[in-house]
Amino acid sequence: MCGFPEACHNSLLCHTATEQEMLCIFGTGDLGRSLGQRLFQTGYKVVYGSRRPHSCGPLPPGTQVQSMIHVAAAQSARLVFVCIHRENYNFLETLAPQLKGKVLVDVSNNLKKNMYPEANAEYLQRLIPGAQVVKGFNTLSAWALQNGPSDASRQVYVCGNSLEAKQAVIEVATKLGFTVLDRGSLTAARELEDFPLQLFPEWRLPLQLATGLTAFFFFYLLIRDVIYSYVVNDKDISFRIMASLANKVFPIVSLIMLSLCYLPGVIAAFLQLYRGTKYKRFPDWLDRWMLCRKQLGLVALALASLHVLYTLIIPIRYYVRYRLAAHTISQIKENKTSPFDTTMAWRTDSYYVIGILGFGLYLLLGITSLPSVSNVLSWREFSFIQSKLGYLTLFFCTFHTYLYGWDKFLQPSSYKWFMLPGYMLSLVVPSVVLVLKLLLLLPCVDSTLTRIRQGWERTDPEQERKKLLLT
């Protein structure tokens, strides 16, 4: 027991009277055990409340905790973590006298949204009106608690009606190494309980976009290359779907999505130039677009990596080895040798080298976007890599595609059924982005944009005239 005076039971600040504060945990499941272990490692005393004190399962190794019935456990601490499911809350109503004035931290979640008419924390507050309920820690997993706060699970959301109760929970979370975000009153509990139920909310738009583009270009190239060859030339090349077609689709989608990472920034810059101020909000669609640029870039990097892997298997493919052997045998039979083409050598070497440099910068962008890396970079360093080197990456990847096309656009055979080659379609968006960025780099434009972003606002002549008339 922590030995608090009776007068301190209802005070949220009395824990300063002792060296080690006692905290109580209701529930000995995975989350409860992991939370207890983490609290003990941080310097807290921990006591568990269990329906079966002697058969509640193994408690965290190395922790000096006790297992006792809920009544005794509730009386021993001023702050209680309720790590049990909502279905088992009913017994807490019988503990209302012992929990009066206590801070109850509800860490529960539901299996689906709108499962109950009210949030679990609100229901708990209604069961025990004398307690001060705080919703928190529900977005953390047992794994995150065991291994400490990583960059992916550093944030803890809290909400509650009592500022003192929330401050007590925030203090515990901060000592555990988490960053706390206060979401307001207990009415926000339903929102917090919905957070763990969301499946990749920030990735939804990038993944939908990547899926849509991949499907479009797959069927586009399937019609243009495979079906055209079968219908017009009576030649079955359907075997190329698995490798050759995929190795066209992935780089096309990757390049388009990379350019879509930088297009919203360019649009925002032109909007600021048009408005003459930075203090007007961007449209909602542009805000949402800018917020998912990191995810767009990482999906683009994944597709570019697939392109690299597919390219590496080209020499070992049966089709390629067969073509090389047939060509060599044909040359031998005809007793002739193809002359060395210096232009082709320059083109192919440049094509591969620019592609390697572009992919290398691609990887650098992806690595520095990870929180564990970006956290150790200054804002200037991060901005230089993601912006300056990002546009350089886009330039290299676009130039790589131009080298791939070379003079194919001059050949009528490239336009099968009057359909543009896939690489030409992929160059539209990145080329537009690079041209618009070059316009923004013009000294007259860049200086104006810099002044606007430093707080300068262009004066409207009509408004200025009205001000002069008023004065």
Disulfide bonds with the S-S distance in Angstrom:
none
